[in-house]
Amino acid sequence: MDRWVEETFHPHWRVRMAADEVLHEVKTEHQHLVIFRNRTWGTVLMLDGVCQLTTSDEFIYHEMMAHVPLMALDRPKRVMVVGGGDGGVVREVLKHPSIERVMLVEIDREVIDTALTYYPEIPSGAFDDERTVVVIADGRKFVAETDERFDAIIVDSSEPIGPSAVLHTPEFFASCKHALREGGILVSQNGLPFLFPGHLRDTTRSFASLFDHVAPYLCTQPCYFGGPFALNWASDEDEHLDISVKRLAKRQEKRGIATRYWTPILHNAAFALPRYAELVVQPAIAEGRSDRAAAKNGRGNAKPAKKLRA
Ligand code: SAM
């Protein structure tokens, strides 16, 4: 074993993983990056002391980031992934046959290059697909300036630290809304609600100040220690949230998409929040609604607040 590699994100406790072999370690222009082998987790990527992915369980997060919004859409064609330089989300997006264009906006070229070198099974050819466009840029700036419009925007950022902090701001989410076509879906990673309820609260409030429908959902990501992991969802179209298991199963079959975590039943079940998370989400939605009303009042009459999905 080379050494122990520590996750330094949590203020009062630490996770250490044995690095049987450190494959690559560098301070890039944007962040500290280390890739190592671990007997339990396989190949592990850590950025700025936070575990981003392991080859043993990455499919969980990547499937839930991609298939929950895309299975909810009839024929998704254009998708933007912000962050996600490991290629896992793009891999899953490209499984949907109606996809014509996936734009990956990643700030750090090193993340893409090291993915291709040390765990090519994660992108699995996604970067070479003719439908994929890779842009090396700060997602905040790119999304604010793009003229393109997307059916879905998937924010596969790291935690709200370092270069990723700007991808968790109301301004960035407002730019995302602007870059979505009408009725499009925005999904963003949203951290560990049990340990970081403020992260869930702030993103939910931002989403509720911009969109008619907001619904965080959860997945169980073993290498993100600290309970269920939250992904947040927003759209102005409520039908995307009201899809039967039967219809989801038909779509999966018709699209010929094999999964190892996402299922039609789990798709809907993932939106059922534990009470401690609901107690964060419900007031945040109400606050977002009043932010929205206040903004509109600044320019005229407010729309009544909408209830959270039961
Ligand atoms: N699943 C991981 C998680 O939830 O922590 C995220 C994985 S992905 C590797 C995060 C990516 O976001 C990294 O490749 C990082 O370089 C990229 N990133 C961070 N800040 C960014 C920014 N401002 N614009 C675009 N990409 C950014």
Residues whose N, C-alpha, C, O or C-beta is under 5 A from the ligand:
A	BS01	SAM	C51 Q52 V82 G83 G84 G85 D86 V105 E106 I107 D108 V111 A137 D138 G139 R140 D156 S157 S158 E159 P163 S164 Q189
